[in-house]
Structures are given as structure tokens and as C-alpha cells.
Amino acid sequence: MENSNVFGVVLAGGKGTRMGNVEKPKQFMEIGNKPIIIHTIEKFVLNTEFEQVLVLSPKQWIKHTEDLIRKYIPNHDRVVVIEGGSTRNETIMNSIAYIEKQGKLNEDTVIVTHDSVRPFLTHRILEENIKYAKEYGACDTVIAATDTIVESRDHALVTDIPDRSTMYQGQTPQSFKALHLRDLYQSLSEEEKEILTDACKILVIKGEKVHLVEGEVSNIKITYPYDLRVAEALLGGK
């Protein structure tokens, strides 16, 4: 594992407003008697290829996140909590800056970025993300769209119904060679940075290849109260 140059980046910057519970960000809600974020971090800690697992948190929740990690994760020496940015991509850039500060950023450094509220990540998905990021420079975890996708540009009328067989739903992880991603991000204008909320999209508009990793239907993002019930059911089935 020494100098594997692979870093887990758990994005826990969300405020969880869609949960209707503003006091506590959704990553701290519990499923199976453990905070969601802990289930997620555990998946990363179990994989020995990660040199470190960086957890990016809003400033006011850093201490709370560290306390939870100490409480629930016995072998937490590779887990570090650092401050996130104002946007998803700025948060990812903070993780790259941290890696650079440690003198561990080079052409081959890989980051596997993942939503803290997707606790059902599998070992296979992580392994394939690491493999494809090393091989291709970037990859995105997706599942084939099962529903027909309908586009409406004015939110009132149907403007297009694209061919479902070429459509996928994005999940995470999204994984990258960190230095290259940063260089591309820094080449964007401020306007582009505003629009490009998805890190993979930065590569796509720059004409770079992003390889697909097959996700899992169970790799759900816990966003709404309903998702908590689905998550409990998934845990119960394990």
C-alpha cells in the first residue's frame, strides 16, 4: 500500500436542505444505528489501496465528523477531515491542494471522489474506479437509464425524448488523475466554473475521454426522507 498514490475523497459538503431538516446535514442522519457518512467512510477504509481517505466537510461540522470517525471507525489513522469549498468542484480542489501540501501530488496521483450520502458503495465499484482512473485518467460511475428520459427546456413542454439505450444515470464515484483535473479546472473561465458543477463535465467539454464504470442500482444517494426508508430496507436485507 505504501505510496499507492490513490486517495479517497468523500464529499460531505451538503447541507441536506431537501431533507427538510436544516439543523443536521443529511450525512449525519442514522441508518442501521450509524451515521450515513460512517457507512460510506468504512467502505473506503476497508480498501487497502487508499493511502488516505480525505473527508471534506463544512467548517462548522469538522469537529463533529472527527468525533464520529473516532467513535465508529477503529482503524481511522488513514482518515483525515478537512474543510470543503463553496462548490463541489472547489471542494475537490481543496482535496488536491491538501495532497500537494503533503508532497504527494504527481502525474500518477489518483483521487476517487464520492458522495458521503451514497453509503452502499461496493468494493467492485471502488476497485474499477481505481483501475480505470489509472488506465484512462478519468472515469464516472453510471447505471443504464431504466426510465425514458424526457427533456423540457421550458419546463412546460416536451422538447426531446432521447434514445434511452444511450442514456445513463450518473452516480459516484467519479475518479481522476488529480493533477490533470486541477490543470483543466484552472483553465476554465469563472463563467464555466459556475456552470460546470460536475467534475466529469469539465473533462467532457475539454474533449477528454471519461471511461464508464458500471454502478449498482443499490448505490443510491440519500437525499429525501423516503430514501432513508429505502436505505433501512437495503441494510435489513444485508
C-alpha positions in Angstrom: 0.0 0.0 0.0 2.9 2.4 0.6 3.0 5.2 -2.0 0.0 3.7 -3.8 -0.8 7.3 -4.7 -4.5 6.7 -4.5 -6.7 8.9 -2.3 -10.3 8.5 -1.3 -12.2 11.9 -1.3 -15.5 11.7 0.5 -17.6 14.8 -0.3 -19.6 15.8 2.7 -20.2 19.4 2.0 -24.0 19.2 1.6 -26.4 20.9 4.0 -29.2 18.5 3.4 -31.9 21.1 2.8 -34.1 18.7 0.8 -34.5 16.5 3.9 -36.4 19.4 5.5 -34.1 19.1 8.5 -31.8 22.1 8.4 -30.2 21.5 11.8 -28.3 18.5 10.8 -26.8 17.8 7.4 -28.2 14.5 5.9 -24.8 12.7 6.1 -25.1 12.6 9.9 -28.6 11.0 9.9 -28.5 7.4 11.0 -29.3 4.2 9.2 -28.8 0.9 11.0 -27.8 2.8 14.1 -24.8 4.5 12.5 -24.5 7.9 10.7 -24.7 7.6 6.9 -21.3 9.1 6.5 -19.7 6.4 8.6 -21.1 3.6 6.4 -19.6 5.4 3.5 -16.1 6.0 5.0 -16.0 2.4 6.2 -16.1 1.2 2.5 -13.1 3.3 1.7 -11.2 2.3 4.9 -11.6 -1.4 4.0 -9.8 -0.9 0.7 -6.1 -1.0 1.4 -5.2 0.7 -1.9 -6.1 4.1 -0.4 -3.1 5.9 1.0 -5.5 8.2 2.8 -9.2 8.9 2.9 -9.9 12.6 2.9 -13.3 13.7 4.2 -14.3 17.2 3.1 -16.7 18.8 5.5 -18.3 22.3 6.1 -16.0 24.1 8.6 -18.6 24.0 11.4 -19.0 20.3 11.1 -15.3 19.2 11.0 -15.1 18.5 14.7 -18.3 16.6 14.8 -17.2 14.5 11.8 -13.8 13.8 13.5 -15.6 12.7 16.7 -17.9 10.3 14.8 -14.9 8.8 13.0 -13.1 8.2 16.3 -16.2 6.7 17.8 -17.1 4.3 15.0 -14.0 3.5 13.0 -11.4 1.7 15.0 -8.6 1.9 12.3 -9.0 5.5 11.4 -5.4 6.5 11.1 -5.7 7.0 7.4 -8.8 9.2 7.6 -8.4 12.9 7.6 -11.2 15.5 7.8 -10.5 18.8 6.0 -12.6 21.8 5.1 -14.6 21.7 1.9 -15.1 24.6 -0.6 -18.1 26.7 -1.5 -18.9 24.4 -4.5 -18.5 20.7 -5.3 -15.5 21.4 -7.6 -13.9 23.8 -5.2 -14.2 21.1 -2.5 -12.4 18.6 -4.8 -9.7 21.3 -5.5 -9.2 21.6 -1.7 -8.5 17.8 -1.5 -5.9 18.1 -4.3 -4.3 21.1 -2.5 -4.1 19.0 0.7 -2.4 16.1 -1.2 0.0 18.6 -2.7 0.8 20.1 0.7 1.9 16.7 1.8 4.2 16.4 -1.2 2.2 13.5 -2.6 0.8 15.1 -5.8 2.3 13.9 -9.1 1.2 12.8 -12.6 0.0 9.5 -11.3 -1.9 10.6 -8.2 -5.5 9.3 -8.4 -8.5 10.7 -6.5 -11.7 8.7 -6.1 -14.4 11.3 -5.3 -17.6 10.1 -3.8 -20.8 11.5 -2.2 -20.9 11.0 1.5 -24.6 10.1 1.3 -24.1 7.1 -1.0 -23.3 4.5 1.7 -24.0 1.4 -0.4 -20.8 1.7 -2.5 -19.4 -1.7 -3.3 -15.8 -3.0 -3.3 -16.1 -3.8 -7.0 -17.1 -0.2 -7.9 -14.2 1.2 -5.9 -11.7 -1.3 -7.5 -12.9 -0.5 -11.0 -12.7 3.3 -10.3 -9.1 3.0 -9.2 -8.2 0.8 -12.2 -9.9 2.9 -14.8 -8.6 6.2 -13.4 -5.1 4.8 -13.5 -5.6 3.5 -17.0 -7.7 6.2 -18.7 -7.2 9.2 -16.5 -10.9 9.7 -15.6 -14.0 7.6 -15.1 -17.6 8.1 -14.0 -19.8 5.5 -12.2 -23.2 5.2 -14.0 -26.2 2.9 -14.4 -28.2 2.4 -17.6 -31.4 4.6 -17.6 -34.4 2.3 -17.0 -37.0 5.1 -17.4 -37.5 7.0 -20.5 -35.7 10.4 -20.2 -37.8 13.4 -21.2 -36.3 16.8 -21.9 -38.2 20.0 -21.5 -36.3 23.2 -22.0 -39.0 25.5 -20.8 -40.3 23.1 -18.0 -43.7 23.1 -19.6 -43.5 21.3 -22.9 -41.6 18.2 -24.1 -38.6 19.4 -26.3 -37.0 16.0 -26.8 -37.2 12.3 -25.9 -33.7 11.0 -26.4 -33.0 7.3 -27.2 -32.9 5.6 -23.8 -30.4 3.0 -25.0 -27.7 5.6 -25.0 -28.7 7.2 -21.7 -27.2 6.6 -18.3 -27.8 7.9 -14.8 -24.8 9.3 -13.1 -23.7 8.0 -9.7 -20.4 8.4 -7.9 -17.5 7.7 -7.5 -16.0 9.9 -10.2 -12.3 9.3 -10.3 -9.4 11.2 -11.9 -5.7 11.8 -12.2 -5.7 14.7 -9.7 -3.1 16.9 -11.3 -4.6 16.8 -14.7 -8.1 17.5 -13.3 -6.7 20.5 -11.4 -5.0 21.9 -14.6 -8.2 21.6 -16.5 -10.2 23.2 -13.8 -7.8 26.1 -13.6 -8.1 26.6 -17.3 -11.8 27.3 -17.0 -13.3 30.8 -17.0 -15.3 32.0 -14.0 -18.5 31.6 -16.0 -17.5 28.0 -16.9 -16.8 27.2 -13.3 -20.3 28.4 -12.4 -21.9 26.1 -14.9 -19.8 23.1 -14.5 -21.0 21.6 -11.3 -20.0 18.1 -12.3 -16.3 17.3 -12.3 -16.6 14.8 -15.2 -18.3 17.5 -17.3 -15.1 19.6 -17.1 -13.3 16.8 -19.0 -16.1 16.2 -21.4 -16.3 19.9 -22.5 -12.5 19.9 -22.9 -12.7 16.9 -25.2 -11.2 14.4 -22.8 -12.2 10.8 -22.5 -14.1 9.7 -19.4 -14.5 6.0 -19.1 -17.7 4.4 -17.8 -17.7 2.3 -14.7 -20.9 0.2 -14.2 -22.6 1.2 -10.9 -25.3 -0.6 -9.0 -29.0 0.2 -8.6 -28.4 -0.1 -4.8 -25.7 2.6 -4.9 -28.4 5.2 -4.0 -28.0 8.8 -2.9 -29.8 9.5 0.3 -31.5 12.9 -0.4 -35.1 12.7 0.7 -36.8 11.2 3.7 -38.2 8.4 1.5 -34.5 7.4 0.7 -33.9 6.8 4.4 -36.6 4.2 4.4 -35.2 2.6 1.3 -31.7 2.6 2.9 -33.0 0.9 6.1 -34.6 -1.8 3.9 -31.4 -2.3 2.0 -29.4 -2.6 5.2 -32.0 -5.0 6.6 -31.5 -7.2 3.5 -27.8 -7.5 4.0 
